[in-house]
Amino acid sequence: MNNQELRIEILLEEVVKKRASDLHIQVGLPPMLRIDGSLMPAAGTQPLDEPAVERLVFQILDEDQRQILLKDKEFDFSFAFGTLGRFRVNAFHERGNLAAALRLIPNEIKSATELGMPPVVNTFADFPRGLVLVTGPTGSGKSTTLAALVDKINSERSQHIITIEDPIEFTHKSKKSVVVQREVHYDTYSFSAALRSSLRQDPDVVLIGEMRDLE
């Protein structure tokens, strides 16, 4: 398949079909899938030139997002790919060219037990108050763990849950709880602004997606 024929939907379908965790798009390389920890080219693809990369990335950006990317040189966002799942995207520049890394976010939120976590992890969702930090290297399952804990609270308790994320990854429908999900750049200007505001919104649980600075 030549670069003119290649569309982002074709690559996303292959990510889902092959159960890849990530897709990398970069000038000079074919689209690369991370499967079971290893990177390999997407089937039938060839090295991408600059116009091909721009076309693929711009297919998943709206005009406002394009302007942010051009201004800030990098941009985090997420989008839904039909019913197959969501993708978290970091679009950025390298050596003057556009590039992107996309991570598949499954539609299904698994419990901590289904994820094979120790039973003690489930107890974090039962704390009546306090601070819980979920930390670890890239790809270690922080977002998946947080989603499992939020879903447990949402399924078992009648509470007001506020999440502040950049971008929103797993989406939660209100069950026993009321869940409000706020995305930086779209629903609020910053994590700190949203956190201050959340204290006036009668929260029981506040999830902060990242702790980027001292504030």
MARROLUM-908959 format. One record per residue: residue in one letter; residue number from 1; x negated, y negated, z of N, C-alpha, C, CB in turn. Coordinates in pm, 1 decimal. Glycine has a CB too. Example, Ala and Ser with C-alpha at 12.3 -4.5 7.8 and 13.67 -1.06 7.14 Angstrom:
A;1;-1319.0;569.0;780.0;-1230.0;450.0;780.0;-1320.0;330.0;780.0;-1130.8;447.3;904.6
S;2;-1285.0;225.0;708.0;-1367.0;106.0;714.0;-1290.0;-3.0;787.0;-1408.4;59.8;572.5
This chain:
M;1;-85.0;118.6;0.0;0.0;0.0;0.0;-89.0;-124.3;0.0;96.4;-0.2;123.1
N;2;-66.2;-213.4;-97.3;-149.0;-333.6;-101.4;-95.0;-439.6;-5.6;-155.5;-389.4;-244.5
N;3;-176.5;-543.6;14.9;-140.6;-646.4;112.6;-14.5;-722.4;75.0;-254.2;-743.3;128.7
Q;4;12.3;-733.7;-55.1;131.1;-806.3;-99.8;259.1;-732.6;-60.1;127.0;-826.5;-251.8
E;5;253.8;-599.9;-57.8;372.5;-519.3;-28.2;394.8;-499.8;121.7;360.9;-384.4;-95.4
L;6;290.5;-521.3;200.6;297.5;-490.0;343.3;384.5;-591.0;418.2;156.9;-487.0;403.7
R;7;477.1;-539.7;497.7;562.1;-624.3;580.7;550.1;-581.0;726.7;709.9;-617.7;533.3
I;8;574.6;-674.9;817.0;557.4;-645.7;959.1;651.0;-534.3;1004.4;581.5;-771.5;1042.4
E;9;770.9;-524.8;944.0;865.6;-420.1;984.6;807.9;-281.0;961.1;997.7;-435.1;908.3
I;10;733.0;-265.1;852.3;672.2;-135.4;821.8;574.3;-96.0;931.9;600.3;-139.6;684.9
L;11;495.0;-192.8;976.8;396.2;-165.0;1080.7;463.2;-136.3;1215.2;299.4;-282.6;1094.4
L;12;567.1;-211.7;1247.6;635.5;-190.3;1375.3;702.8;-54.0;1379.4;739.0;-300.4;1399.7
E;13;760.0;-12.4;1267.1;821.6;120.4;1260.6;717.4;229.5;1283.1;891.5;140.9;1124.9
E;14;596.1;208.9;1230.5;491.3;308.9;1249.9;445.2;311.3;1395.7;371.8;280.5;1156.6
V;15;439.4;195.0;1458.8;404.9;190.2;1601.2;501.9;276.2;1681.5;406.4;44.2;1653.2
V;16;631.3;257.5;1656.8;732.9;332.8;1730.8;726.2;481.1;1695.3;873.7;277.3;1701.3
K;17;715.4;510.9;1565.8;714.9;649.7;1519.3;596.9;727.8;1576.5;710.9;654.2;1366.7
K;18;479.2;665.0;1580.3;358.8;734.4;1625.9;333.2;715.5;1775.5;238.8;685.9;1547.5
R;19;426.7;648.3;1843.0;415.7;624.6;1986.7;286.3;552.6;2022.0;423.8;756.3;2062.6
A;20;250.7;457.7;1939.3;133.9;374.5;1968.0;169.9;274.0;2076.6;84.0;301.6;1839.7
S;21;70.5;231.2;2150.7;96.2;130.8;2254.8;76.2;-10.5;2202.5;5.2;154.5;2375.0
D;22;-13.6;-25.8;2103.9;-49.3;-159.6;2057.3;-72.8;-161.0;1906.8;-173.8;-210.0;2130.3
L;23;-58.0;-280.2;1849.5;-88.0;-305.8;1709.1;-176.9;-428.8;1702.4;42.7;-325.3;1624.7
H;24;-288.9;-417.9;1630.0;-382.1;-530.1;1614.4;-386.7;-573.4;1468.1;-524.3;-491.3;1664.2
I;25;-372.2;-703.6;1446.6;-372.4;-761.3;1312.2;-483.9;-864.2;1306.1;-233.8;-825.8;1276.6
Q;26;-578.3;-843.6;1211.6;-697.2;-929.0;1207.5;-754.3;-931.1;1066.3;-803.9;-879.9;1308.4
V;27;-805.7;-1045.2;1024.6;-866.5;-1058.0;892.2;-988.9;-967.2;882.4;-905.6;-1205.4;863.7
G;28;-999.8;-895.0;770.0;-1115.7;-810.6;744.6;-1100.0;-666.8;787.4;-1232.4;-867.0;811.8
L;29;-991.9;-635.7;857.5;-965.1;-499.1;902.6;-824.3;-458.8;863.1;-984.0;-486.5;1055.6
P;30;-800.4;-328.7;842.1;-661.0;-285.7;823.7;-586.6;-300.7;955.6;-653.4;-138.0;772.8
P;31;-454.3;-305.5;954.4;-379.4;-306.9;1080.2;-418.3;-184.9;1163.9;-225.6;-308.6;1053.6
M;32;-449.6;-208.0;1290.3;-499.5;-101.1;1376.7;-397.9;-67.4;1484.9;-633.1;-141.2;1440.2
L;33;-373.4;63.3;1503.5;-283.0;111.8;1607.7;-364.8;172.2;1721.4;-183.0;216.4;1550.6
R;34;-322.4;146.4;1844.9;-384.5;215.3;1958.0;-295.2;333.2;1996.6;-405.8;117.9;2080.0
I;35;-347.2;453.1;1975.6;-273.3;575.8;2003.9;-354.9;659.6;2101.2;-242.8;655.6;1873.0
D;36;-296.6;689.7;2216.7;-365.9;766.5;2320.9;-501.7;705.3;2354.1;-383.9;912.3;2276.6
G;37;-506.6;573.5;2355.7;-628.0;503.7;2397.1;-726.6;472.6;2287.0;-696.0;582.5;2498.1
S;38;-709.1;531.7;2167.4;-803.2;510.2;2057.3;-740.7;425.1;1947.8;-849.7;644.1;1999.6
L;39;-822.6;341.7;1882.7;-776.1;258.3;1772.5;-796.3;329.9;1640.3;-849.1;123.5;1771.8
M;40;-695.0;324.4;1553.8;-704.2;386.3;1421.7;-620.7;306.2;1322.8;-657.2;534.4;1426.0
P;41;-659.7;307.0;1193.8;-586.1;227.8;1094.4;-444.8;280.1;1073.7;-660.5;227.5;961.5
A;42;-352.1;189.4;1047.1;-217.0;229.4;1009.2;-223.4;302.2;875.8;-121.8;106.2;1000.8
A;43;-141.5;403.3;859.6;-145.9;488.3;740.8;-123.8;407.3;613.6;-41.4;599.0;750.9
G;44;-209.1;433.4;513.0;-189.8;374.2;381.4;-218.1;226.3;371.9;-53.3;397.8;338.3
T;45;-287.3;169.4;470.7;-315.6;25.8;467.1;-460.8;0.6;429.4;-284.2;-39.0;602.8
Q;46;-489.9;-123.4;394.4;-625.3;-164.1;357.7;-662.1;-288.7;437.0;-636.7;-190.3;204.4
P;47;-789.9;-327.9;435.2;-829.5;-448.3;508.7;-745.5;-569.2;468.3;-977.4;-478.0;485.5
L;48;-708.6;-648.1;566.9;-620.8;-762.9;545.0;-701.4;-887.8;512.1;-533.5;-787.5;668.2
D;49;-652.4;-964.3;415.3;-712.9;-1094.4;390.1;-637.4;-1200.5;469.8;-712.1;-1127.9;238.0
E;50;-686.6;-1324.2;465.3;-626.8;-1430.3;546.0;-479.8;-1455.1;512.9;-704.6;-1557.9;527.5
P;51;-440.7;-1463.3;383.7;-298.6;-1484.1;353.8;-209.3;-1371.4;405.6;-279.5;-1498.5;204.6
A;52;-259.8;-1247.8;401.4;-179.6;-1134.3;448.7;-156.1;-1142.9;599.2;-248.6;-1001.4;413.7
V;53;-260.1;-1177.9;674.4;-245.0;-1190.8;819.7;-146.3;-1301.7;853.4;-381.2;-1218.8;886.4
E;54;-160.0;-1416.2;787.7;-68.3;-1527.4;814.2;75.9;-1488.4;782.1;-108.9;-1651.2;732.3
R;55;94.7;-1417.6;671.3;230.1;-1377.4;633.2;289.3;-1281.6;736.9;229.4;-1311.4;493.5
L;56;210.6;-1184.8;782.7;259.8;-1087.5;880.5;295.1;-1154.7;1013.4;155.0;-977.9;903.4
V;57;207.9;-1242.4;1060.3;232.1;-1307.3;1189.5;348.9;-1404.3;1180.5;106.3;-1381.0;1237.2
F;58;354.9;-1480.5;1071.1;461.9;-1579.6;1057.8;599.2;-1514.9;1040.2;433.2;-1671.2;940.2
Q;59;602.8;-1385.4;1002.6;731.1;-1316.0;990.2;799.7;-1297.5;1125.7;710.7;-1180.4;923.8
I;60;725.2;-1306.0;1234.9;784.8;-1285.6;1367.6;785.0;-1414.2;1450.2;709.3;-1175.9;1442.9
L;61;753.2;-1528.0;1386.7;753.6;-1657.3;1454.6;860.6;-1747.4;1395.7;615.9;-1724.6;1444.5
D;62;931.2;-1820.4;1481.5;1018.8;-1923.8;1427.4;937.9;-2053.3;1412.3;1143.9;-1945.7;1519.7
E;63;998.9;-2157.7;1360.4;924.6;-2279.7;1329.6;866.3;-2343.5;1455.4;1014.9;-2379.5;1257.9
D;64;942.0;-2346.8;1563.6;890.5;-2404.7;1688.2;769.5;-2327.3;1739.2;1000.0;-2406.9;1795.6
Q;65;776.4;-2194.9;1730.2;664.5;-2112.3;1775.5;541.6;-2132.9;1687.9;704.1;-1964.6;1775.9
R;66;561.2;-2150.4;1558.6;448.4;-2177.2;1469.0;378.1;-2306.5;1507.8;495.9;-2184.9;1323.1
Q;67;456.2;-2407.2;1541.7;397.2;-2536.1;1578.1;317.3;-2525.1;1707.9;506.7;-2642.8;1592.4
I;68;369.2;-2447.8;1804.2;295.0;-2427.4;1929.0;163.6;-2356.2;1901.0;379.0;-2346.6;2030.1
L;69;167.5;-2252.8;1816.2;47.2;-2177.5;1782.5;-55.8;-2266.0;1713.4;82.4;-2058.6;1693.5
L;70;-11.8;-2347.4;1620.0;-104.7;-2434.7;1548.2;-164.7;-2539.9;1641.3;-33.7;-2502.8;1430.7
K;71;-85.3;-2586.0;1737.6;-132.2;-2690.0;1829.7;-225.2;-2633.0;1936.8;-13.1;-2759.2;1896.0
D;72;-183.6;-2521.8;1999.0;-257.5;-2467.3;2113.2;-359.4;-2360.5;2074.5;-161.2;-2409.6;2212.6
K;73;-356.6;-2315.4;1949.2;-449.0;-2212.9;1897.3;-418.7;-2072.3;1947.1;-590.0;-2248.4;1934.8
E;74;-329.0;-2057.4;2042.9;-286.7;-1925.4;2089.7;-148.9;-1937.6;2151.6;-388.2;-1866.2;2191.9
F;75;-75.3;-1825.1;2150.3;63.8;-1832.4;2195.4;112.3;-1694.4;2235.3;154.6;-1891.5;2085.5
D;76;175.0;-1685.5;2353.7;236.0;-1561.5;2401.7;386.6;-1567.8;2380.9;202.4;-1537.1;2551.4
F;77;444.1;-1459.9;2329.7;589.4;-1453.2;2315.6;630.6;-1307.2;2304.7;638.1;-1534.2;2191.6
S;78;760.7;-1282.8;2306.2;811.7;-1147.2;2287.5;933.0;-1152.1;2197.7;846.7;-1080.9;2423.0
F;79;965.4;-1039.3;2137.2;1082.7;-1032.8;2050.1;1134.8;-889.8;2046.8;1048.6;-1082.1;1906.7
A;80;1262.3;-875.7;2013.5;1325.3;-744.1;2003.3;1316.3;-694.8;1859.8;1473.0;-749.3;2050.0
F;81;1281.8;-567.1;1844.2;1276.9;-505.0;1712.0;1393.7;-408.4;1701.0;1140.4;-431.6;1687.8
G;82;1509.3;-461.0;1660.6;1629.4;-379.2;1650.0;1660.3;-311.9;1782.4;1613.7;-274.5;1540.1
T;83;1693.9;-184.1;1775.6;1723.0;-107.4;1897.0;1604.0;-22.3;1940.9;1844.6;-18.2;1874.7
L;84;1491.5;-36.2;1870.7;1377.3;51.0;1895.8;1290.2;4.2;2011.2;1294.1;61.8;1772.3
G;85;1297.2;-122.1;2046.4;1214.6;-171.8;2156.1;1181.8;-318.3;2139.2;1086.9;-91.7;2166.5
R;86;1110.1;-370.2;2237.1;1062.3;-507.6;2232.4;910.9;-506.7;2217.1;1104.7;-586.0;2359.5
F;87;859.0;-615.6;2167.7;715.0;-630.5;2155.0;670.6;-757.6;2225.3;672.8;-632.6;2007.0
R;88;564.0;-746.9;2302.7;497.1;-863.9;2358.6;381.6;-898.9;2265.6;446.7;-837.4;2505.6
V;89;369.6;-1025.2;2230.3;272.5;-1066.9;2129.1;181.5;-1175.7;2184.3;344.1;-1116.6;2002.2
N;90;52.5;-1163.2;2157.3;-40.3;-1274.6;2174.8;-96.6;-1305.9;2037.2;-155.1;-1240.8;2278.6
A;91;-55.7;-1421.0;1981.5;-110.1;-1468.4;1854.6;-221.4;-1567.0;1886.8;0.9;-1534.4;1764.6
F;92;-332.0;-1558.3;1815.4;-448.4;-1639.8;1849.8;-534.5;-1661.8;1725.0;-531.7;-1572.3;1962.7
H;93;-641.7;-1736.3;1739.7;-736.4;-1759.2;1630.4;-871.7;-1698.9;1667.7;-750.4;-1911.4;1599.5
E;94;-938.6;-1642.5;1570.2;-1074.5;-1593.4;1590.3;-1154.8;-1623.5;1464.0;-1075.7;-1439.8;1623.3
R;95;-1269.6;-1685.8;1482.6;-1355.7;-1729.7;1371.2;-1277.4;-1810.5;1267.6;-1420.8;-1608.2;1303.3
G;96;-1184.4;-1890.1;1316.8;-1108.2;-1978.6;1229.6;-988.7;-1915.5;1161.9;-1196.6;-2032.3;1127.0
N;97;-967.2;-1785.9;1185.8;-854.9;-1715.9;1122.5;-749.9;-1675.7;1225.8;-904.9;-1591.4;1047.3
L;98;-628.1;-1660.7;1178.7;-518.6;-1616.0;1263.8;-531.9;-1466.7;1292.3;-382.5;-1646.6;1198.0
A;99;-491.1;-1424.8;1411.3;-490.8;-1283.5;1449.3;-379.6;-1262.9;1551.7;-630.6;-1238.8;1507.2
A;100;-347.9;-1136.7;1579.0;-241.5;-1109.0;1676.0;-258.8;-970.2;1736.2;-102.9;-1121.1;1609.8
A;101;-218.8;-958.9;1861.7;-212.5;-829.9;1930.5;-69.6;-810.6;1979.3;-315.1;-822.5;2049.8
L;102;-7.8;-699.7;1940.7;131.3;-671.3;1975.9;137.4;-546.2;2062.1;218.3;-654.2;1848.9
R;103;209.6;-552.3;2171.4;227.1;-436.2;2259.5;373.5;-395.2;2263.2;176.4;-467.1;2402.4
L;104;398.5;-266.2;2246.3;534.4;-212.7;2249.3;586.1;-206.3;2392.5;539.2;-73.3;2184.6
I;105;706.1;-259.3;2412.5;774.1;-251.6;2542.2;896.9;-163.4;2523.4;813.9;-395.1;2596.5
P;106;900.8;-45.3;2580.6;1015.9;43.6;2559.7;1145.5;-18.4;2609.9;992.8;177.1;2629.4
N;107;1255.7;17.8;2544.8;1386.5;-29.9;2590.1;1424.1;29.2;2725.3;1493.7;4.2;2487.2
E;108;1384.5;153.6;2746.9;1421.1;223.3;2870.5;1328.5;183.3;2984.6;1416.9;375.7;2850.0
I;109;1386.5;149.2;3098.4;1307.9;120.5;3217.8;1302.5;246.9;3302.6;1368.3;0.7;3298.6
K;110;1184.0;303.3;3318.0;1168.7;425.8;3396.2;1149.3;392.6;3543.3;1050.4;509.2;3344.2
S;111;1192.6;484.4;3627.9;1174.8;467.1;3771.9;1029.5;494.8;3809.1;1270.2;560.2;3851.0
A;112;991.4;452.9;3929.5;855.9;479.4;3977.2;829.1;629.4;3982.5;834.2;416.6;4115.9
T;113;931.3;706.9;4018.2;916.5;852.9;4022.8;890.9;909.0;3884.1;1041.5;918.2;4083.5
E;114;968.2;862.9;3784.6;949.1;909.0;3647.0;812.9;869.0;3592.8;1058.6;853.7;3557.0
L;115;758.9;758.8;3642.6;627.1;713.3;3599.0;514.4;788.1;3669.0;612.7;564.5;3623.7
G;116;549.9;875.1;3763.4;448.9;953.8;3833.1;376.3;878.9;3943.1;349.8;1003.6;3735.8
M;117;437.9;773.7;3994.8;374.1;694.7;4100.0;396.4;758.2;4236.8;427.8;550.8;4099.2
P;118;310.1;729.7;4332.7;328.4;782.5;4468.3;461.2;735.6;4527.7;211.6;739.3;4559.2
P;119;524.8;816.2;4611.2;654.3;778.9;4670.2;652.1;645.2;4743.2;699.0;885.8;4765.6
V;120;536.4;606.7;4796.5;528.7;481.6;4872.0;562.0;360.6;4785.1;389.8;465.1;4932.2
V;121;540.5;370.4;4652.9;568.7;257.0;4564.2;716.9;221.4;4569.1;526.3;289.3;4419.1
N;122;802.1;321.8;4576.0;946.6;296.7;4582.1;985.5;215.8;4705.3;1022.6;428.5;4581.4
T;123;909.5;230.3;4812.6;945.1;159.5;4936.2;923.4;9.0;4923.3;863.3;213.7;5053.4
F;124;840.6;-34.6;4826.9;818.2;-178.3;4808.9;949.1;-250.2;4777.2;715.6;-203.1;4696.7
A;125;1037.9;-180.7;4706.2;1165.9;-241.8;4668.2;1262.1;-250.9;4786.1;1230.5;-162.5;4555.4
D;126;1227.9;-185.8;4897.5;1316.9;-185.4;5013.7;1279.7;-291.3;5117.3;1315.6;-49.0;5078.5
F;127;1166.0;-359.5;5095.9;1123.6;-460.0;5193.9;1227.3;-572.2;5201.7;983.9;-517.6;5157.0
P;128;1273.8;-609.1;5321.0;1371.8;-718.5;5332.0;1309.7;-855.0;5307.5;1436.7;-716.9;5469.2
R;129;1177.5;-865.9;5327.6;1107.5;-992.7;5304.5;958.4;-962.4;5292.8;1135.5;-1096.4;5420.3
G;130;882.4;-1062.9;5248.6;738.1;-1044.5;5237.7;687.9;-1070.2;5097.0;700.1;-905.0;5280.6
L;131;559.0;-1049.4;5077.1;491.3;-1071.7;4949.4;429.6;-941.2;4902.1;383.0;-1182.3;4961.8
V;132;460.3;-900.3;4779.6;403.7;-779.0;4720.3;324.2;-819.6;4597.0;515.8;-675.0;4683.7
L;133;196.1;-784.4;4591.5;111.8;-812.2;4475.6;90.0;-682.9;4398.3;-24.1;-874.7;4518.8
V;134;117.9;-685.3;4269.1;91.6;-571.4;4180.6;-23.0;-612.4;4089.9;220.1;-529.7;4097.0
T;135;-138.6;-551.2;4107.3;-258.8;-592.0;4034.9;-320.5;-473.2;3962.1;-361.1;-654.6;4131.0
G;136;-410.0;-504.2;3868.4;-478.2;-398.7;3794.8;-528.2;-449.6;3662.0;-386.6;-279.9;3773.9
P;137;-615.0;-372.7;3594.4;-668.1;-414.0;3464.6;-562.4;-408.4;3355.2;-786.0;-326.6;3426.2
T;138;-596.3;-463.8;3239.5;-506.2;-462.5;3124.6;-466.3;-319.4;3089.0;-572.1;-531.0;3003.9
G;139;-337.1;-298.6;3067.7;-288.7;-167.4;3026.6;-270.9;-67.9;3139.2;-380.7;-110.5;2927.8
S;140;-283.5;-112.7;3264.0;-274.1;-19.6;3376.8;-130.9;4.9;3422.3;-354.7;-71.6;3492.6
G;141;-34.8;-72.7;3368.8;105.2;-48.4;3401.6;166.3;-146.7;3499.6;119.0;86.8;3456.2
K;142;109.0;-266.9;3508.4;163.8;-366.8;3602.6;307.0;-404.4;3565.9;75.4;-493.6;3604.5
S;143;329.8;-437.0;3438.5;464.1;-477.9;3395.1;564.5;-364.7;3412.0;461.6;-523.7;3248.6
T;144;521.9;-242.6;3381.1;609.5;-126.2;3393.8;646.3;-101.7;3539.8;542.1;-1.6;3334.6
T;145;548.6;-119.2;3628.5;573.4;-102.1;3771.7;671.8;-206.2;3823.1;442.3;-110.8;3850.0
L;146;650.0;-331.9;3785.2;739.8;-439.1;3828.9;881.8;-416.1;3777.1;687.5;-575.6;3780.9
A;147;892.0;-372.2;3651.6;1024.7;-345.5;3594.5;1095.5;-235.2;3671.8;1013.0;-306.7;3446.1
A;148;1021.4;-131.5;3710.5;1080.5;-21.0;3786.5;1131.7;-68.9;3922.2;977.8;91.8;3805.7
L;149;1055.5;-156.1;3988.0;1096.4;-205.8;4119.5;1218.3;-297.1;4109.3;980.9;-280.4;4186.3
V;150;1217.9;-385.2;4008.8;1333.6;-473.3;3989.1;1457.7;-390.6;3958.3;1306.9;-574.6;3875.0
D;151;1442.7;-289.0;3873.5;1558.1;-206.2;3837.6;1611.4;-129.1;3958.4;1520.4;-108.4;3725.8
K;152;1522.8;-86.8;4047.0;1566.4;-15.9;4168.3;1650.1;-108.7;4256.8;1443.7;37.8;4247.4
I;153;1601.8;-230.2;4277.2;1678.9;-326.6;4357.2;1811.9;-356.9;4289.0;1598.3;-457.7;4378.4
N;154;1805.4;-379.8;4158.5;1924.2;-412.8;4079.5;2028.8;-301.7;4085.8;1885.1;-439.0;3934.2
S;155;1984.4;-178.4;4094.4;2075.8;-63.5;4094.7;2132.1;-31.7;4232.4;2005.1;57.9;4041.1
E;156;2060.3;-72.9;4338.0;2097.8;-27.1;4472.3;2148.1;-136.2;4565.0;1981.6;38.7;4535.7
R;157;2114.5;-262.3;4537.6;2147.2;-368.6;4631.9;2216.9;-484.6;4562.6;2021.4;-417.9;4701.8
S;158;2298.6;-555.0;4637.6;2369.2;-672.2;4585.2;2288.7;-796.7;4621.1;2515.5;-681.3;4642.2
Q;159;2199.2;-836.5;4529.6;2108.7;-947.3;4557.6;2095.7;-1038.1;4435.1;1970.4;-894.5;4600.4
H;160;2033.8;-1153.9;4457.2;2007.0;-1247.4;4347.7;1858.8;-1238.2;4314.7;2048.2;-1394.8;4385.6
I;161;1828.6;-1186.0;4195.8;1690.8;-1163.1;4152.6;1655.6;-1264.9;4044.7;1671.7;-1017.3;4099.9
I;162;1545.3;-1336.5;4063.9;1497.3;-1432.3;3964.3;1359.9;-1387.4;3917.6;1492.3;-1577.6;4022.2
T;163;1341.8;-1370.8;3786.5;1209.7;-1340.6;3732.3;1159.7;-1460.8;3653.8;1213.4;-1213.8;3642.6
I;164;1029.7;-1488.4;3665.8;964.0;-1597.1;3592.8;850.0;-1533.2;3514.8;911.8;-1712.0;3690.1
E;165;859.9;-1534.5;3381.5;766.7;-1457.6;3299.7;718.5;-1537.3;3178.7;832.0;-1328.0;3253.8
D;166;604.3;-1498.5;3124.9;549.9;-1558.2;3003.0;475.4;-1451.8;2923.2;455.9;-1677.4;3036.5
P;167;546.1;-1385.9;2830.3;688.8;-1400.0;2799.7;770.9;-1297.6;2878.2;713.6;-1383.6;2648.0
I;168;904.3;-1299.8;2860.1;989.0;-1194.0;2915.6;955.7;-1064.0;2843.6;1141.7;-1229.0;2901.4
E;169;930.0;-959.8;2920.5;897.1;-829.4;2860.8;1018.2;-736.1;2870.8;772.9;-765.5;2931.3
F;170;1032.3;-666.4;2980.9;1150.8;-581.7;2999.6;1271.4;-669.8;3030.1;1128.2;-478.2;3114.1
T;171;1383.3;-640.6;2966.0;1505.2;-717.2;2992.9;1594.9;-637.5;3087.7;1580.7;-750.6;2860.3
H;172;1654.6;-707.2;3183.6;1739.0;-644.2;3285.2;1882.2;-694.3;3273.0;1684.4;-672.0;3426.7
K;173;1976.7;-602.8;3267.8;2117.8;-638.5;3275.8;2160.9;-631.1;3421.8;2205.4;-544.7;3186.3
S;174;2239.2;-726.4;3465.0;2285.9;-726.7;3603.8;2368.9;-601.9;3631.6;2368.4;-853.8;3633.4
K;175;2336.8;-532.7;3740.4;2411.5;-415.1;3784.6;2478.4;-450.1;3917.7;2317.5;-288.8;3798.8
K;176;2424.9;-400.3;4027.8;2476.6;-443.9;4157.6;2428.0;-584.6;4191.1;2434.3;-345.7;4268.1
S;177;2311.8;-618.1;4140.8;2254.0;-750.4;4165.0;2285.1;-844.9;4049.8;2102.4;-740.0;4185.2
V;178;2262.7;-973.4;4074.6;2265.7;-1074.3;3968.8;2120.6;-1102.3;3930.8;2340.7;-1206.5;4015.1
V;179;2086.9;-1079.4;3803.0;1949.0;-1096.8;3756.9;1940.8;-1216.8;3663.4;1897.9;-968.8;3685.6
V;180;1851.0;-1308.9;3695.5;1823.0;-1425.6;3611.5;1678.4;-1414.2;3564.5;1847.7;-1561.2;3689.4
Q;181;1656.5;-1417.7;3432.8;1521.5;-1408.8;3377.8;1486.3;-1539.3;3307.4;1509.2;-1289.1;3280.2
R;182;1378.2;-1603.8;3352.5;1336.0;-1732.2;3297.5;1201.0;-1716.4;3228.4;1328.2;-1840.0;3408.4
E;183;1190.2;-1773.2;3108.8;1067.1;-1762.5;3030.6;998.6;-1898.7;3021.2;1096.8;-1707.4;2889.3
V;184;868.4;-1898.3;3054.5;789.2;-2020.6;3044.9;787.3;-2067.8;2899.8;644.5;-1997.8;3097.5
H;185;795.6;-2197.8;2879.5;801.7;-2267.7;2750.3;944.5;-2281.0;2698.7;716.9;-2194.6;2647.1
Y;186;1033.2;-2186.8;2734.6;1170.4;-2191.7;2683.8;1270.1;-2232.3;2792.3;1209.5;-2056.2;2626.1
D;187;1258.2;-2171.7;2909.5;1352.7;-2198.0;3017.6;1292.7;-2286.1;3126.8;1399.9;-2067.3;3077.7
T;188;1161.9;-2303.2;3124.6;1091.7;-2383.7;3224.3;957.2;-2425.3;3166.9;1073.4;-2305.2;3358.0
Y;189;898.0;-2530.1;3224.6;770.5;-2579.1;3172.8;651.2;-2497.8;3222.3;752.1;-2723.7;3211.0
S;190;662.7;-2440.7;3341.5;548.3;-2370.1;3398.7;594.5;-2274.7;3508.2;445.1;-2470.0;3454.5
F;191;504.0;-2183.0;3546.6;533.6;-2093.0;3657.8;559.8;-2172.7;3785.2;417.8;-1993.8;3679.6
S;192;474.1;-2272.3;3811.3;487.1;-2347.8;3936.0;617.7;-2425.9;3941.4;369.6;-2443.1;3952.4
A;193;657.7;-2486.8;3828.5;784.1;-2561.1;3825.8;902.2;-2467.5;3848.5;800.4;-2635.3;3692.1
A;194;898.6;-2351.2;3784.7;1008.4;-2255.0;3800.3;1014.9;-2200.9;3942.2;992.5;-2139.3;3701.3
L;195;898.1;-2178.6;4003.0;896.2;-2127.3;4139.9;955.4;-2229.4;4236.5;752.8;-2091.4;4181.9
R;196;915.9;-2355.6;4221.1;973.0;-2459.3;4307.6;1124.7;-2467.3;4290.0;908.7;-2596.2;4277.4
S;197;1168.9;-2460.7;4166.4;1311.8;-2468.8;4137.6;1386.9;-2347.8;4191.7;1334.8;-2481.1;3987.7
S;198;1322.8;-2231.5;4187.4;1390.2;-2107.9;4230.3;1430.8;-2113.1;4377.3;1299.4;-1987.3;4206.4
L;199;1356.6;-2188.3;4456.7;1387.5;-2195.6;4599.6;1519.0;-2267.2;4625.5;1275.5;-2265.9;4674.0
R;200;1568.9;-2338.2;4524.2;1698.1;-2406.2;4536.2;1809.8;-2327.7;4466.6;1689.0;-2547.5;4477.2
Q;201;1779.2;-2205.3;4425.3;1875.8;-2126.1;4349.2;1927.6;-2005.7;4428.3;1812.8;-2078.7;4219.3
D;202;1914.6;-2010.9;4560.4;1965.4;-1904.8;4648.0;1908.8;-1767.8;4611.4;2117.5;-1900.6;4641.9
P;203;1774.3;-1753.8;4603.4;1717.4;-1625.5;4563.1;1705.9;-1527.5;4679.4;1581.3;-1646.8;4501.3
D;204;1716.3;-1400.4;4649.2;1678.6;-1294.4;4742.5;1543.1;-1236.3;4703.7;1786.0;-1183.5;4745.6
V;205;1519.8;-1226.0;4572.2;1395.3;-1170.4;4519.4;1346.5;-1261.0;4407.1;1415.1;-1023.4;4468.5
V;206;1218.1;-1297.7;4411.5;1157.4;-1375.5;4303.3;1038.2;-1297.2;4250.3;1114.0;-1518.5;4352.2
L;207;1038.4;-1269.6;4120.2;926.0;-1202.8;4055.2;850.5;-1305.5;3972.0;974.2;-1083.5;3966.6
I;208;720.5;-1318.6;3995.7;634.9;-1407.9;3917.7;545.8;-1320.4;3831.0;549.5;-1503.2;4010.2
G;209;557.9;-1335.0;3699.1;489.0;-1245.6;3607.3;338.2;-1252.8;3614.2;531.5;-1274.3;3469.9
E;210;282.2;-1371.3;3641.6;137.0;-1387.9;3647.1;100.6;-1493.1;3750.7;80.9;-1426.9;3508.7
M;211;-16.4;-1474.0;3811.7;-73.0;-1575.7;3900.9;-199.3;-1626.9;3833.6;-103.3;-1517.7;4046.0
R;212;-184.8;-1734.3;3755.1;-293.3;-1778.5;3667.4;-389.3;-1876.7;3732.7;-236.0;-1840.8;3544.8
D;213;-342.5;-1949.6;3834.1;-427.1;-2052.4;3893.0;-395.8;-2065.3;4041.4;-407.8;-2187.7;3821.1
L;214;-465.9;-2157.7;4108.8;-448.5;-2172.8;4253.0;-307.6;-2215.5;4289.8;-547.5;-2272.8;4306.9
E;215;-247.1;-2300.4;4206.4;-111.2;-2346.9;4237.1;-12.9;-2231.3;4235.2;-67.1;-2454.9;4137.4
